[in-house]
């Protein structure tokens, strides 16, 4: 971290736990929990997914503390182009989900969902292409395939003119193998690394091994804006800033990160506030005409109360903050 940690007692005293209902199941989640930190620079978010252990979740806490205690960098742009995100819904529901987005010029489509098959993925992508013939489409498998499945699926899905495919298989060597097999088959589909970057002890290995054409970077999982800007600088790959299913507080930090990048060649995955049935701000951070404004947000104090979960969940998050804080002090 590039700044001194505030006292743990101060963080605990200024933290609020919320649970936000989702409109649709996303990444297996129907209720998204987060811990929000009120600091001298504004609000920060700590919302590592509940299954993450302290060693990994500590980076998310570092990002939340950075947002609460450090000013955002000077922006190079005041709004960020964003993609719509389509969960792994039935093809018949594609239109209803995407109608919630304002002017989707770019659409990320979830595929390889557990319990579904390639036929369902093809139907979902085909319906999206039919409804939005001019949109840039990208697919995200969240490591859901093995190498053979990924190559077969991506060859079939390529008929819909995809912009890129995000993390089709686990790991870095797996990504490199899928990319090589596609190239050998004459398929130029770009491969994007997500989990291979944010879950790896060395995020730059993807670049060194030529495993991907671009990197998906997220402020929370990688430890905050300063850390991500350094990774992006060294990677020498195009980058796409994406949400980690953040509330508007986390989205504000992610948008500030995107605003500080020297180049931003792709729309970013920062329009996920539409997936929530409720948010912690009176004015959630939503896109207008496919662009997200770069600004700090202020939670609504009444919503902090109404969206507060049961006390056992509040205490679970406070204990998690303590455990992750201990990881940061050791680091």
Phi, psi and omega in degrees: 000146184267010180215165182280137178294135172289164178300143179302318182300324179293318178297314180298321182291336185247023181254145179228132179258135180228157174230118184255129177285141178265150175288321179223160176294132182220123184055034181077006187254134172244344177226120184258120179261147180208151172250125182252137184247125177265112184236181183294336180265349183142210183254141174236161183235137173235103184221043174305138181302147194297335182280350183286136178282164184305322182300321179276318183293337181300327178295324177295320178294320178302319179294319179295320178293319179302314181296325182281335188243351181235143175293151173292153179293162177299124183285143173266350178209151185261352176213156187238126173294136185229151175267153167282151178243123181252110176297174184281062181273166173297152181304325181294341182261359184302312183299317182296320179292313185287340176296340180286345181267146180270108176055067181287100177274342179220135185228125173263127187246124178285133179226176178060031178292138179301132180092354178248170180233177184298325179300321178292321176297314180298319180296319180295314181291320179298318180293322177297316179296322179296316183286329184231073186297336182263353185286151170279125182249141174223150180244151180228116183263351180047043176068023189281349181248161163270180188298313182296317178299318182296314181297315179299312183296315185290327173298316180291318182288339183296341179296345182262020175054065181281145176287315174192169175242129186261126174038066181293331182225164176290154168077172182273316180294325176297316176301315181300321181293316178299314180300317181294318180295321177296316180296319179295334178271005179079018181260118184271011184305130179285146179248131179249139178260129176240279180303328180295341176266306190281342180257003184260147179292338178232091184300340184276353181296329177304315180292315183297324183271359181062034185279345185210162178267338178205165183242137170267123183239141184229134187298311184295305185297338182258005171099008176115176187296312183301316181296318183290320178300323178291318177298313180298323180295320184276337188289327183059035173233154170298147180234151175235122178277132184228161177276152171255040186059047182283156164287180179299332178295311178293325178297324179298320178294317180297321178294323177296322176298310180300325181290341184263353180287139180300320177234148179218076189284343182238152171298146185262157181271061187239025179250030186279354176299336178292344180282347181268138174283342177209155179223172187272357179251147173297327175238089181301158182280093183243151180282151172237122182055035176082013180231137181259130179289151176263110181196156169289154175237156181236115178300148175278124187296328177292322179290327175301329179279313185290333181264006177289131181281187177302156185297328179295327177287323176300313181293328176300316180291322178295319177293323178296319176303314179301314182295319180287326175299319178299322176297319180294321180292326176291325181289000000 
